[in-house]
């Protein structure tokens, strides 16, 4: 039996979350029965690339703020246009 627990702990030490580490070990273990160090390194690189492309909470907060400001500006512009049309 392979020591998957040790592999999970090593990935956690490297910065992976518990869920991610468990998934990485599970996928590599079941793919060929046994993963080599090179297999794990390639998988870790792919996961890192995916994580780097994911939006962070701060990114989402910034987008919400920008959308709120944009909505407010559009509302003000439409109100101003409506007032101008009514006064003509």
Secondary structure, DSSP 8 states (H G I E B T S, - for coil): ---HHHHHHHHHHTT--HHHHHHHHHHHHHHHSS--HHHHHHHHHHHHHHHHHS--HHHHHHHHHHHHHHHHHHHHHHHHHHHHHHH-
